Amino acid sequence: MKDLTESLRIFVRVAELASFSAAADQLGLPRTTVSAAVRAAETELGTRLLHRTTRRVQLTQDGQAAYERAQDLLADLDDLRALFQAEPATLRGRLRVDMPQPIAHDLVLPALPAFLRAHPGLEIELSSVDRRVDLVREGFDCVLRVGRMSDSSLVARPIGHYRMVNVASPAYLEERGLPTTLADLGQHQLVHYVPNLGARTGGFEYGDVEGKLHTLPMAGALTVNTTAAYAAAALAGLGIIQVPEAGVRAHLQSGRLIEILPTWRAAPMPVSIVYAHRRQLPRRVQVFMHWLADLMAPRLQS
């Protein structure tokens, strides 16, 4: 195992530098030792990892998969060693994470430079798609999810709730009138949001004074499947939307959107950091999750 681990470390460096010579220089090893280590890794794994020519070194398809897994394996080994060290070791390795696009763009990316300066040994792959990724199959370390959990095979760490608001544009309300009761919604349009087109929402969601949840069917000429399009539809005057207040706060402050029916809001939406079952999460994942929870805290209700 030790020989394979060292071979993988050398292979990863060759792959990153796309050069046996450059890897040998950086590692302080003879080029023959570097070449032998890569051949040993290929023999152990039973596949060719690199295309070699006189001008360049390039990963094969199997090599690309091995490179990604080797990065994670080596980082996990570093984490294991760090468990028994008196001083915390530098975090190293790759983090693959997913979160809703508005959170990624408005909150996480602006704060990420400071996080990476504090942990220069980390690399982050950030996904921000509206579909729910397959955390295990697609190899995500953790994901930030807004909404109720449906997969009991995953671990969810609740970090708070988003307060929901009902909003529409001034132009839309000028045309349709300001609704003040649920009965008024019969004269209004709802922009429908679904993750997959072809489905349709039940309608306008609201909670009553006893905390029970209800859905009022509503007409709507438009259905969208991204959060960006959902907000843009409201700004364009296409109807009412029901969204987390944090996502439209700037538009509410500027007057581009107006809150309506404040006593008939949808139920607060839970926010969780989700990860796969593991006995011991790598320290780099734990540190990132803690940072993300702290970053989100000012925007969430308990």
Secondary structure as UniProt FT lines:
FT   HELIX           2..17
FT   HELIX           20..27
FT   HELIX           31..45
FT   STRAND          50..52
FT   STRAND          57..59
FT   HELIX           61..82
FT   TURN            83..84
FT   STRAND          93..98
FT   HELIX           101..103
FT   HELIX           104..108
FT   HELIX           109..118
FT   TURN            120..121
FT   STRAND          122..127
FT   TURN            135..139
FT   STRAND          142..146
FT   TURN            152..153
FT   STRAND          154..162
FT   STRAND          164..168
FT   HELIX           170..176
FT   HELIX           182..187
FT   STRAND          192..193
FT   TURN            197..198
FT   STRAND          204..207
FT   TURN            209..210
FT   STRAND          213..216
FT   STRAND          223..224
FT   HELIX           227..235
FT   TURN            236..237
FT   STRAND          240..244
FT   HELIX           245..254
FT   STRAND          258..260
FT   TURN            262..263
FT   STRAND          269..276
FT   HELIX           283..296
FT   HELIX           297..299
//
